[in-house]
C-alpha cells in the first residue's frame, strides 16, 4: 500500500513538473489554469484536485509561492534563521528536522579509501518528489539522489563517491526506507557522509535551517564564521550527497533567485513551495 501511495505521488509530481516547466517557458503570457491543464493533458478540475491533494492548496496559491517576490519576502527573515535555530531548545518544532537527522562523517582514512571494505545496500524507488536512488551502510544513509528518467546518471554520481564499496542492490529495502522518510516520517536517520571537514560543516549547517524556511549562500558562510567563503559554500552545497534530508533546496541566491540544484530547478521550486505552504 505504501509503495502504491509513493507511486501515485510520484506520478502527481511528474504532472506538477510538466506544469511548472510550461509556466517558466510562458511566464510573460501568464497562462491560465485552463491552458496549463490542457497542456499536461488533464481537465481543469482534475488538475486542481491533483494539486490540492498533493500540496493542500490550489494551483494559484502554489504558483504564487514560487515567485521571486515571495522568495525575497521570506529571505528578509534569513539573517536570523540559522542563529535563532541554535538558540531554540531541542524540543522546539522548528528543530524537528535536526532531531530527524544525525550526521556521522567518515574518518580521514575512510575518506581516502573511497568506501573500500564498506558494504552498501542501494536501490531505486518512488518519492513524492520524483524517482530516487537511496543507499545505506550499517552506519547510516550515505546517498539519496533524485532522477526523472536517467537512472544511470544518478547511479554514476553515487558510484563516484563510493567507488570501492561493496554494493548490493535491494529495491525492496530502498522502498521501505523511502516510505519511512517521505510518508511515515517515523524514524530518526543517521547520515554517513563522505566529505571534507568544510563540506560536512556546511551540510550540518543546512540541517539547522527550519522546515519551511529559506536562506542564502552568504548567510550560510556567515554562520560558519567564514563570510568570504561564499563560493566554497556553494560548491559544498552543490556536492551534497543526500538530497532532502540535507535540505540544500532551502538555500537560494542573494536576489531570491532559484539558483542551481543538482536534482533539477523544478524539483527545488516544488520542495521550497511545498514546505512553505505546509508551514502555514
ROKE-137944 format. One record per residue: x negated, y, z of N, C-alpha, C in turn; chain; residue in one letter. Coordinates in nm, 2 decimals, decimal comma. Layout:
nu_nv_nw_cau_cav_caw_cu_cv_cw_ch_aa
X_Y_Z_X_Y_Z_X_Y_Z_A_a
...
This chain:
nu_nv_nw_cau_cav_caw_cu_cv_cw_ch_aa
-0,08_-0,12_0,00_0,00_0,00_0,00_-0,09_0,13_0,00_A_x
-0,19_0,13_0,08_-0,28_0,24_0,09_-0,35_0,26_-0,05_A_x
-0,39_0,15_-0,11_-0,45_0,17_-0,24_-0,36_0,23_-0,34_A_x
-0,23_0,18_-0,34_-0,13_0,24_-0,43_-0,11_0,39_-0,40_A_x
-0,11_0,43_-0,28_-0,09_0,57_-0,25_-0,21_0,65_-0,30_A_x
-0,33_0,60_-0,28_-0,45_0,66_-0,33_-0,45_0,67_-0,48_A_x
-0,40_0,57_-0,55_-0,39_0,57_-0,70_-0,29_0,68_-0,74_A_x
-0,18_0,68_-0,67_-0,08_0,78_-0,71_-0,13_0,92_-0,69_A_x
-0,20_0,95_-0,58_-0,25_1,08_-0,55_-0,36_1,11_-0,65_A_x
-0,44_1,01_-0,69_-0,54_1,03_-0,79_-0,48_1,07_-0,93_A_x
-0,37_1,01_-0,96_-0,30_1,04_-1,09_-0,25_1,19_-1,08_A_x
-0,19_1,22_-0,97_-0,15_1,36_-0,95_-0,26_1,46_-0,96_A_x
-0,37_1,42_-0,90_-0,49_1,51_-0,91_-0,53_1,53_-1,05_A_x
-0,53_1,43_-1,13_-0,57_1,44_-1,27_-0,47_1,54_-1,35_A_x
-0,34_1,54_-1,31_-0,25_1,63_-1,37_-0,28_1,77_-1,33_A_x
-0,32_1,79_-1,20_-0,35_1,92_-1,15_-0,47_1,98_-1,22_A_x
-0,57_1,89_-1,23_-0,70_1,93_-1,30_-0,67_1,98_-1,44_A_x
-0,59_1,91_-1,51_-0,55_1,94_-1,65_-0,48_2,08_-1,65_A_x
-0,39_2,10_-1,56_-0,32_2,23_-1,55_-0,41_2,34_-1,52_A_x
-0,51_2,32_-1,43_-0,60_2,43_-1,39_-0,69_2,46_-1,50_A_x
-0,74_2,36_-1,58_-0,82_2,39_-1,69_-0,75_2,48_-1,79_A_x
-0,62_2,44_-1,81_-0,54_2,52_-1,91_-0,52_2,66_-1,86_A_x
-0,50_2,68_-1,73_-0,48_2,82_-1,68_-0,61_2,90_-1,69_A_x
-0,73_2,83_-1,66_-0,85_2,90_-1,68_-0,88_2,95_-1,82_A_x
-0,84_2,86_-1,92_-0,86_2,89_-2,06_-0,77_3,00_-2,11_A_x
-0,65_3,01_-2,05_-0,55_3,10_-2,09_-0,51_3,21_-1,99_A_x
-0,61_3,24_-1,91_-0,58_3,33_-1,79_-0,52_3,46_-1,83_A_x
-0,58_3,52_-1,94_-0,53_3,66_-1,97_-0,38_3,66_-2,01_A_x
-0,34_3,55_-2,07_-0,19_3,54_-2,11_-0,10_3,51_-1,99_A_x
-0,16_3,47_-1,88_-0,08_3,43_-1,76_0,03_3,34_-1,79_A_x
0,00_3,22_-1,83_0,10_3,12_-1,88_0,21_3,09_-1,77_A_x
0,33_3,07_-1,81_0,44_3,04_-1,72_0,43_2,90_-1,67_A_x
0,51_2,87_-1,57_0,52_2,73_-1,52_0,57_2,64_-1,63_A_x
0,67_2,69_-1,71_0,72_2,60_-1,82_0,61_2,57_-1,92_A_x
0,53_2,67_-1,95_0,42_2,64_-2,05_0,32_2,54_-2,00_A_x
0,28_2,56_-1,87_0,18_2,47_-1,82_0,24_2,33_-1,81_A_x
0,37_2,32_-1,76_0,43_2,18_-1,75_0,44_2,11_-1,89_A_x
0,47_2,19_-1,99_0,48_2,13_-2,13_0,35_2,08_-2,17_A_x
0,24_2,16_-2,14_0,11_2,13_-2,18_0,06_1,99_-2,12_A_x
0,09_1,97_-2,00_0,05_1,85_-1,93_0,14_1,73_-1,95_A_x
0,25_1,76_-2,02_0,35_1,65_-2,05_0,44_1,62_-1,94_A_x
0,49_1,72_-1,87_0,59_1,69_-1,76_0,70_1,79_-1,77_A_x
0,81_1,76_-1,72_0,92_1,86_-1,72_0,88_1,96_-1,61_A_x
0,94_2,08_-1,62_0,91_2,19_-1,52_0,94_2,14_-1,38_A_x
1,05_2,08_-1,36_1,09_2,04_-1,22_1,01_1,93_-1,17_A_x
0,97_1,83_-1,26_0,89_1,72_-1,21_0,75_1,78_-1,18_A_x
0,70_1,87_-1,26_0,57_1,93_-1,24_0,57_2,00_-1,10_A_x
0,67_2,08_-1,07_0,68_2,15_-0,94_0,69_2,05_-0,83_A_x
0,76_1,94_-0,85_0,78_1,84_-0,74_0,64_1,77_-0,72_A_x
0,57_1,74_-0,82_0,44_1,67_-0,80_0,34_1,76_-0,73_A_x
0,34_1,89_-0,76_0,26_1,99_-0,69_0,30_1,99_-0,54_A_x
0,43_2,00_-0,52_0,48_2,02_-0,38_0,45_1,89_-0,30_A_x
0,46_1,78_-0,36_0,43_1,65_-0,29_0,28_1,65_-0,26_A_x
0,20_1,70_-0,35_0,06_1,69_-0,33_0,00_1,79_-0,23_A_x
0,03_1,92_-0,25_-0,02_2,02_-0,16_0,07_2,08_-0,06_A_x
0,20_2,05_-0,08_0,30_2,11_0,02_0,35_2,25_-0,02_A_x
0,31_2,30_-0,13_0,36_2,43_-0,18_0,39_2,42_-0,32_A_x
0,45_2,53_-0,38_0,49_2,54_-0,52_0,36_2,57_-0,60_A_x
0,37_2,54_-0,73_0,26_2,58_-0,82_0,22_2,72_-0,81_A_x
0,32_2,81_-0,80_0,29_2,96_-0,80_0,20_2,99_-0,67_A_x
0,24_2,93_-0,56_0,17_2,96_-0,44_0,03_2,90_-0,45_A_x
0,02_2,78_-0,51_-0,11_2,72_-0,53_-0,20_2,80_-0,62_A_x
-0,15_2,85_-0,73_-0,23_2,93_-0,82_-0,27_3,06_-0,76_A_x
-0,19_3,12_-0,68_-0,23_3,24_-0,61_-0,35_3,22_-0,51_A_x
-0,35_3,10_-0,46_-0,46_3,07_-0,36_-0,59_3,05_-0,42_A_x
-0,60_3,03_-0,55_-0,73_3,01_-0,61_-0,78_3,14_-0,69_A_x
-0,71_3,25_-0,67_-0,75_3,37_-0,74_-0,88_3,43_-0,68_A_x
-0,95_3,51_-0,75_-1,07_3,58_-0,70_-1,03_3,67_-0,58_A_x
-0,92_3,74_-0,59_-0,88_3,83_-0,48_-0,86_3,76_-0,35_A_x
-0,80_3,64_-0,37_-0,77_3,56_-0,25_-0,90_3,52_-0,18_A_x
-0,99_3,47_-0,26_-1,13_3,43_-0,21_-1,19_3,55_-0,14_A_x
-1,19_3,67_-0,21_-1,25_3,79_-0,15_-1,19_3,82_-0,01_A_x
-1,06_3,81_0,00_-1,00_3,84_0,13_-1,05_3,75_0,24_A_x
-1,06_3,62_0,20_-1,10_3,53_0,30_-1,25_3,54_0,33_A_x
-1,32_3,58_0,24_-1,47_3,60_0,26_-1,50_3,71_0,36_A_x
-1,40_3,80_0,38_-1,42_3,91_0,48_-1,44_3,85_0,62_A_x
-1,38_3,73_0,64_-1,39_3,67_0,77_-1,53_3,59_0,78_A_x
-1,59_3,56_0,67_-1,70_3,47_0,67_-1,82_3,50_0,75_A_x
-1,86_3,63_0,77_-1,98_3,65_0,85_-1,97_3,59_0,99_A_x
-1,85_3,58_1,05_-1,84_3,53_1,18_-1,80_3,38_1,19_A_x
-1,77_3,32_1,08_-1,72_3,18_1,08_-1,82_3,08_1,14_A_x
-1,94_3,08_1,09_-2,04_2,99_1,14_-2,08_3,01_1,28_A_x
-2,10_3,14_1,32_-2,14_3,18_1,45_-2,02_3,14_1,55_A_x
-1,90_3,18_1,52_-1,79_3,16_1,61_-1,76_3,01_1,63_A_x
-1,79_2,93_1,52_-1,76_2,79_1,53_-1,85_2,72_1,64_A_x
-1,97_2,78_1,66_-2,06_2,72_1,76_-2,02_2,76_1,90_A_x
-1,95_2,88_1,91_-1,91_2,92_2,04_-1,78_2,85_2,09_A_x
-1,71_2,78_2,00_-1,59_2,71_2,04_-1,62_2,58_2,11_A_x
-1,54_2,54_2,19_-1,56_2,41_2,26_-1,53_2,29_2,16_A_x
-1,59_2,18_2,19_-1,57_2,06_2,10_-1,43_2,01_2,09_A_x
-1,34_2,06_2,18_-1,20_2,02_2,17_-1,12_2,11_2,08_A_x
-1,18_2,22_2,03_-1,11_2,31_1,95_-1,07_2,25_1,82_A_x
-0,95_2,28_1,77_-0,90_2,23_1,64_-1,00_2,26_1,52_A_x
-1,06_2,37_1,53_-1,15_2,41_1,42_-1,28_2,34_1,41_A_x
-1,30_2,26_1,52_-1,42_2,17_1,52_-1,39_2,03_1,49_A_x
-1,27_2,00_1,44_-1,23_1,86_1,42_-1,32_1,80_1,31_A_x
-1,36_1,88_1,21_-1,44_1,82_1,11_-1,58_1,78_1,17_A_x
-1,63_1,86_1,26_-1,75_1,83_1,33_-1,74_1,70_1,41_A_x
-1,63_1,68_1,48_-1,60_1,56_1,55_-1,59_1,44_1,47_A_x
-1,54_1,47_1,34_-1,51_1,36_1,25_-1,64_1,30_1,19_A_x
-1,75_1,38_1,19_-1,87_1,35_1,12_-2,00_1,36_1,21_A_x
-2,08_1,26_1,21_-2,21_1,26_1,28_-2,32_1,24_1,18_A_x
-2,42_1,33_1,19_-2,53_1,32_1,09_-2,66_1,25_1,15_A_x
-2,71_1,16_1,07_-2,83_1,09_1,10_-2,93_1,11_0,98_A_x
-3,04_1,17_1,01_-3,14_1,19_0,90_-3,24_1,07_0,89_A_x
-3,29_1,04_0,77_-3,39_0,94_0,76_-3,52_0,99_0,82_A_x
-3,60_0,90_0,86_-3,74_0,94_0,91_-3,83_0,97_0,79_A_x
-3,94_1,04_0,82_-4,03_1,08_0,71_-4,08_0,95_0,63_A_x
-4,10_0,84_0,70_-4,14_0,72_0,64_-4,03_0,67_0,55_A_x
-3,91_0,67_0,60_-3,79_0,62_0,52_-3,77_0,71_0,40_A_x
-3,80_0,84_0,41_-3,78_0,93_0,30_-3,87_0,89_0,19_A_x
-3,99_0,86_0,22_-4,09_0,82_0,11_-4,06_0,69_0,05_A_x
-4,00_0,60_0,12_-3,97_0,47_0,07_-3,85_0,45_-0,02_A_x
-3,77_0,56_-0,04_-3,66_0,56_-0,13_-3,56_0,45_-0,11_A_x
-3,54_0,41_0,02_-3,44_0,31_0,05_-3,50_0,17_0,06_A_x
-3,63_0,15_0,05_-3,68_0,02_0,05_-3,64_-0,05_0,18_A_x
-3,60_-0,18_0,17_-3,55_-0,26_0,28_-3,42_-0,21_0,34_A_x
-3,36_-0,12_0,28_-3,23_-0,07_0,33_-3,12_-0,14_0,24_A_x
-3,02_-0,20_0,31_-2,91_-0,27_0,24_-2,79_-0,17_0,23_A_x
-2,75_-0,15_0,11_-2,64_-0,05_0,09_-2,52_-0,12_0,02_A_x
-2,40_-0,11_0,08_-2,28_-0,16_0,02_-2,21_-0,04_-0,05_A_x
-2,18_-0,05_-0,18_-2,12_0,06_-0,25_-2,00_0,01_-0,33_A_x
-1,92_0,10_-0,37_-1,80_0,06_-0,46_-1,73_0,18_-0,50_A_x
-1,63_0,16_-0,59_-1,55_0,26_-0,65_-1,41_0,26_-0,60_A_x
-1,34_0,37_-0,60_-1,20_0,37_-0,55_-1,14_0,51_-0,59_A_x
-1,01_0,52_-0,55_-0,93_0,64_-0,57_-0,93_0,73_-0,45_A_x
-0,93_0,86_-0,47_-0,90_0,96_-0,36_-0,80_1,06_-0,42_A_x
-0,74_1,14_-0,33_-0,65_1,24_-0,37_-0,72_1,35_-0,46_A_x
-0,85_1,35_-0,47_-0,93_1,45_-0,55_-1,01_1,38_-0,66_A_x
-0,96_1,27_-0,71_-1,02_1,20_-0,82_-1,09_1,07_-0,78_A_x
-1,15_1,00_-0,88_-1,22_0,88_-0,85_-1,34_0,91_-0,77_A_x
-1,39_0,81_-0,70_-1,51_0,83_-0,62_-1,59_0,70_-0,61_A_x
-1,72_0,72_-0,59_-1,82_0,62_-0,56_-1,86_0,65_-0,41_A_x
-1,85_0,55_-0,33_-1,89_0,57_-0,19_-1,99_0,46_-0,16_A_x
-2,09_0,49_-0,07_-2,20_0,39_-0,04_-2,22_0,40_0,11_A_x
-2,25_0,28_0,17_-2,27_0,28_0,32_-2,38_0,19_0,35_A_x
-2,45_0,23_0,46_-2,55_0,14_0,52_-2,50_0,11_0,66_A_x
-2,57_0,03_0,73_-2,53_-0,01_0,87_-2,53_0,11_0,96_A_x
-2,61_0,22_0,92_-2,62_0,34_1,00_-2,52_0,45_0,96_A_x
-2,46_0,43_0,85_-2,36_0,53_0,81_-2,34_0,55_0,66_A_x
-2,25_0,64_0,62_-2,22_0,67_0,48_-2,34_0,74_0,42_A_x
-2,39_0,70_0,31_-2,51_0,76_0,25_-2,49_0,83_0,12_A_x
-2,36_0,81_0,07_-2,33_0,88_-0,06_-2,18_0,88_-0,08_A_x
-2,13_0,99_-0,13_-1,99_1,00_-0,17_-1,98_1,10_-0,28_A_x
-1,96_1,05_-0,40_-1,96_1,13_-0,52_-1,83_1,11_-0,60_A_x
-1,78_1,22_-0,66_-1,66_1,22_-0,74_-1,69_1,20_-0,89_A_x
-1,60_1,15_-0,96_-1,61_1,15_-1,11_-1,47_1,14_-1,17_A_x
-1,46_1,17_-1,29_-1,34_1,16_-1,37_-1,33_1,03_-1,45_A_x
-1,42_1,02_-1,55_-1,42_0,90_-1,63_-1,56_0,84_-1,64_A_x
-1,66_0,91_-1,60_-1,80_0,87_-1,62_-1,86_0,80_-1,50_A_x
-1,83_0,68_-1,48_-1,89_0,60_-1,36_-2,04_0,60_-1,37_A_x
-2,10_0,59_-1,49_-2,24_0,57_-1,50_-2,32_0,69_-1,45_A_x
-2,26_0,81_-1,47_-2,33_0,93_-1,43_-2,34_0,94_-1,28_A_x
-2,23_0,92_-1,21_-2,23_0,93_-1,06_-2,31_0,81_-1,00_A_x
-2,32_0,70_-1,07_-2,40_0,59_-1,02_-2,55_0,62_-1,03_A_x
-2,59_0,69_-1,14_-2,73_0,73_-1,16_-2,77_0,83_-1,05_A_x
-2,68_0,92_-1,01_-2,71_1,01_-0,91_-2,74_0,94_-0,78_A_x
-2,65_0,85_-0,75_-2,66_0,77_-0,63_-2,79_0,69_-0,63_A_x
-2,82_0,62_-0,74_-2,94_0,54_-0,76_-3,07_0,62_-0,75_A_x
-3,07_0,74_-0,79_-3,19_0,83_-0,78_-3,23_0,85_-0,64_A_x
-3,13_0,86_-0,55_-3,16_0,89_-0,41_-3,21_0,76_-0,34_A_x
-3,15_0,65_-0,37_-3,18_0,52_-0,31_-3,23_0,42_-0,41_A_x
-3,34_0,46_-0,47_-3,39_0,38_-0,59_-3,44_0,24_-0,55_A_x
-3,49_0,22_-0,43_-3,54_0,09_-0,40_-3,46_0,01_-0,30_A_x
-3,34_0,06_-0,28_-3,25_-0,01_-0,18_-3,19_-0,14_-0,24_A_x
-3,15_-0,23_-0,15_-3,08_-0,35_-0,19_-2,93_-0,32_-0,20_A_x
-2,88_-0,32_-0,32_-2,74_-0,27_-0,35_-2,64_-0,39_-0,36_A_x
-2,53_-0,38_-0,29_-2,42_-0,48_-0,30_-2,29_-0,41_-0,34_A_x
-2,23_-0,44_-0,45_-2,11_-0,38_-0,49_-1,99_-0,45_-0,42_A_x
-1,90_-0,37_-0,36_-1,79_-0,42_-0,29_-1,68_-0,32_-0,30_A_x
-1,59_-0,33_-0,40_-1,49_-0,23_-0,42_-1,38_-0,23_-0,32_A_x
-1,35_-0,35_-0,26_-1,25_-0,36_-0,16_-1,29_-0,29_-0,03_A_x
-1,42_-0,30_0,01_-1,47_-0,23_0,12_-1,47_-0,08_0,09_A_x
-1,51_-0,04_-0,03_-1,51_0,10_-0,07_-1,37_0,16_-0,05_A_x
-1,27_0,09_-0,10_-1,13_0,13_-0,09_-1,08_0,15_0,05_A_x
-1,12_0,06_0,14_-1,09_0,07_0,28_-1,15_0,19_0,35_A_x
-1,27_0,22_0,31_-1,34_0,34_0,37_-1,28_0,47_0,32_A_x
-1,25_0,47_0,19_-1,19_0,59_0,13_-1,05_0,62_0,19_A_x
-0,98_0,51_0,21_-0,85_0,52_0,27_-0,86_0,58_0,41_A_x
-0,96_0,54_0,49_-0,98_0,59_0,62_-1,02_0,74_0,62_A_x
-1,09_0,78_0,52_-1,14_0,92_0,51_-1,02_1,01_0,46_A_x
-0,95_0,97_0,36_-0,86_1,06_0,29_-0,72_1,04_0,33_A_x
-0,68_0,93_0,37_-0,53_0,90_0,40_-0,51_0,89_0,56_A_x
-0,58_0,79_0,62_-0,55_0,77_0,76_-0,62_0,88_0,85_A_x
-0,75_0,91_0,81_-0,83_1,01_0,88_-0,83_0,97_1,03_A_x
-0,87_0,84_1,05_-0,85_0,78_1,18_-0,99_0,74_1,24_A_x
-1,10_0,78_1,18_-1,23_0,73_1,23_-1,33_0,84_1,24_A_x
-1,43_0,82_1,32_-1,54_0,91_1,32_-1,65_0,84_1,23_A_x
-1,71_0,92_1,14_-1,80_0,87_1,05_-1,94_0,92_1,07_A_x
-2,04_0,83_1,07_-2,18_0,87_1,07_-2,23_0,88_0,92_A_x
-2,31_0,98_0,90_-2,37_1,00_0,77_-2,52_0,97_0,78_A_x
-2,57_0,89_0,69_-2,71_0,85_0,69_-2,77_0,92_0,57_A_x
-2,84_1,03_0,60_-2,88_1,12_0,49_-3,03_1,12_0,46_A_x
-3,05_1,12_0,33_-3,19_1,13_0,28_-3,22_1,27_0,23_A_x
-3,30_1,34_0,30_-3,33_1,48_0,26_-3,44_1,54_0,34_A_x
-3,49_1,65_0,30_-3,59_1,72_0,37_-3,53_1,78_0,50_A_x
-3,61_1,82_0,59_-3,56_1,88_0,72_-3,47_2,00_0,68_A_x
-3,52_2,08_0,59_-3,44_2,20_0,55_-3,30_2,16_0,49_A_x
-3,31_2,07_0,40_-3,18_2,02_0,34_-3,08_1,97_0,44_A_x
-3,13_1,89_0,54_-3,04_1,84_0,64_-2,99_1,95_0,73_A_x
-3,07_2,05_0,76_-3,02_2,16_0,84_-2,91_2,24_0,77_A_x
-2,93_2,25_0,64_-2,82_2,32_0,56_-2,69_2,23_0,56_A_x
-2,71_2,10_0,54_-2,59_2,02_0,54_-2,52_2,02_0,67_A_x
-2,60_2,02_0,78_-2,54_2,03_0,92_-2,46_2,16_0,93_A_x
-2,52_2,27_0,88_-2,45_2,40_0,89_-2,32_2,40_0,82_A_x
-2,31_2,33_0,70_-2,18_2,32_0,63_-2,08_2,25_0,71_A_x
-2,11_2,15_0,79_-2,02_2,08_0,87_-1,96_2,17_0,98_A_x
-2,03_2,28_1,01_-1,97_2,38_1,11_-1,87_2,47_1,05_A_x
-1,85_2,47_0,92_-1,75_2,56_0,86_-1,62_2,49_0,88_A_x
-1,53_2,56_0,95_-1,40_2,50_0,99_-1,31_2,47_0,86_A_x
-1,23_2,37_0,88_-1,13_2,34_0,77_-1,05_2,46_0,73_A_x
-1,03_2,48_0,60_-0,95_2,59_0,55_-1,03_2,72_0,55_A_x
-1,16_2,72_0,58_-1,24_2,85_0,57_-1,34_2,84_0,46_A_x
-1,39_2,96_0,42_-1,49_2,96_0,32_-1,60_3,06_0,37_A_x
-1,72_3,04_0,31_-1,83_3,13_0,34_-1,92_3,15_0,22_A_x
-2,03_3,21_0,23_-2,12_3,24_0,12_-2,26_3,18_0,14_A_x
-2,34_3,16_0,03_-2,47_3,11_0,05_-2,55_3,20_0,14_A_x
-2,53_3,34_0,12_-2,60_3,43_0,21_-2,58_3,41_0,35_A_x
-2,45_3,38_0,39_-2,42_3,37_0,53_-2,48_3,24_0,59_A_x
-2,48_3,13_0,50_-2,55_3,01_0,55_-2,69_3,03_0,58_A_x
-2,76_3,11_0,49_-2,90_3,14_0,51_-2,92_3,22_0,64_A_x
-2,84_3,32_0,66_-2,85_3,39_0,79_-2,83_3,31_0,91_A_x
-2,73_3,22_0,90_-2,70_3,12_1,01_-2,82_3,04_1,04_A_x
-2,90_3,01_0,94_-3,02_2,93_0,96_-3,14_3,01_1,00_A_x
-3,11_3,14_1,02_-3,22_3,24_1,06_-3,33_3,25_0,95_A_x
-3,29_3,24_0,83_-3,38_3,25_0,72_-3,31_3,32_0,60_A_x
-3,27_3,45_0,62_-3,19_3,52_0,53_-3,24_3,53_0,39_A_x
-3,37_3,52_0,37_-3,43_3,53_0,23_-3,42_3,40_0,16_A_x
-3,38_3,29_0,22_-3,38_3,16_0,16_-3,25_3,13_0,09_A_x
-3,18_3,22_0,03_-3,05_3,20_-0,03_-3,06_3,10_-0,15_A_x
-3,17_3,12_-0,23_-3,18_3,02_-0,34_-3,21_2,88_-0,29_A_x
-3,29_2,87_-0,19_-3,32_2,74_-0,13_-3,19_2,67_-0,07_A_x
-3,11_2,76_-0,01_-2,99_2,71_0,05_-2,89_2,66_-0,06_A_x
-2,89_2,74_-0,17_-2,80_2,70_-0,29_-2,85_2,57_-0,35_A_x
-2,98_2,55_-0,35_-3,04_2,42_-0,41_-3,00_2,30_-0,32_A_x
-3,01_2,33_-0,19_-2,98_2,22_-0,09_-2,83_2,18_-0,10_A_x
-2,75_2,29_-0,11_-2,60_2,26_-0,12_-2,58_2,18_-0,25_A_x
-2,65_2,22_-0,36_-2,63_2,16_-0,49_-2,67_2,01_-0,49_A_x
-2,76_1,97_-0,39_-2,80_1,83_-0,39_-2,74_1,75_-0,28_A_x
-2,63_1,81_-0,22_-2,55_1,74_-0,12_-2,51_1,60_-0,17_A_x
-2,55_1,49_-0,10_-2,52_1,36_-0,15_-2,38_1,30_-0,10_A_x
-2,32_1,37_-0,01_-2,19_1,32_0,05_-2,08_1,43_0,03_A_x
-2,01_1,43_-0,08_-1,91_1,52_-0,11_-1,80_1,51_0,00_A_x
-1,72_1,62_0,02_-1,61_1,63_0,10_-1,64_1,62_0,25_A_x
-1,71_1,52_0,30_-1,74_1,51_0,44_-1,85_1,61_0,48_A_x
-1,94_1,64_0,39_-2,02_1,76_0,40_-1,96_1,86_0,30_A_x
-1,88_1,96_0,36_-1,80_2,04_0,27_-1,86_2,15_0,20_A_x
-1,95_2,12_0,10_-2,02_2,22_0,02_-1,92_2,30_-0,06_A_x
-1,80_2,24_-0,08_-1,70_2,32_-0,16_-1,65_2,44_-0,09_A_x
-1,68_2,46_0,04_-1,64_2,57_0,12_-1,74_2,69_0,10_A_x
-1,84_2,68_0,02_-1,94_2,78_0,00_-1,92_2,85_-0,14_A_x
-1,90_2,98_-0,14_-1,87_3,05_-0,26_-1,98_3,15_-0,29_A_x
-1,98_3,21_-0,41_-2,07_3,32_-0,44_-2,03_3,44_-0,36_A_x
-2,12_3,54_-0,34_-2,10_3,66_-0,26_-1,98_3,73_-0,31_A_x
-1,95_3,73_-0,44_-1,84_3,80_-0,50_-1,71_3,73_-0,48_A_x
-1,71_3,61_-0,43_-1,59_3,53_-0,42_-1,57_3,43_-0,53_A_x
-1,67_3,44_-0,63_-1,66_3,35_-0,75_-1,68_3,20_-0,71_A_x
-1,61_3,12_-0,78_-1,63_2,97_-0,76_-1,75_2,93_-0,84_A_x
-1,86_2,94_-0,77_-1,99_2,90_-0,84_-2,01_2,75_-0,85_A_x
-2,11_2,71_-0,91_-2,14_2,57_-0,95_-2,10_2,47_-0,84_A_x
-2,04_2,36_-0,88_-2,01_2,25_-0,79_-2,04_2,12_-0,86_A_x
-2,13_2,04_-0,81_-2,18_1,92_-0,88_-2,07_1,82_-0,92_A_x
-1,95_1,83_-0,85_-1,84_1,74_-0,88_-1,73_1,81_-0,97_A_x
-1,76_1,93_-1,02_-1,67_2,00_-1,11_-1,60_2,12_-1,05_A_x
-1,60_2,23_-1,12_-1,54_2,35_-1,06_-1,39_2,34_-1,04_A_x
-1,32_2,26_-1,12_-1,18_2,25_-1,10_-1,15_2,17_-0,97_A_x
-1,24_2,07_-0,94_-1,22_2,00_-0,81_-1,25_2,09_-0,69_A_x
-1,35_2,18_-0,71_-1,38_2,27_-0,60_-1,26_2,36_-0,57_A_x
-1,20_2,41_-0,68_-1,08_2,50_-0,67_-0,97_2,43_-0,59_A_x
-0,95_2,31_-0,63_-0,84_2,23_-0,57_-0,87_2,20_-0,42_A_x
-0,99_2,17_-0,39_-1,03_2,14_-0,25_-1,01_2,27_-0,16_A_x
-1,06_2,38_-0,21_-1,05_2,51_-0,14_-0,90_2,55_-0,12_A_x
-0,83_2,54_-0,23_-0,68_2,58_-0,22_-0,61_2,48_-0,13_A_x
-0,63_2,35_-0,14_-0,56_2,25_-0,06_-0,59_2,28_0,09_A_x
-0,71_2,30_0,13_-0,74_2,32_0,27_-0,69_2,45_0,32_A_x
-0,69_2,55_0,24_-0,64_2,68_0,28_-0,49_2,68_0,30_A_x
-0,42_2,61_0,21_-0,28_2,60_0,22_-0,23_2,51_0,34_A_x
-0,31_2,41_0,36_-0,28_2,32_0,48_-0,30_2,39_0,61_A_x
-0,39_2,49_0,61_-0,42_2,56_0,73_-0,31_2,65_0,78_A_x
-0,23_2,69_0,68_-0,12_2,79_0,71_-0,01_2,72_0,79_A_x
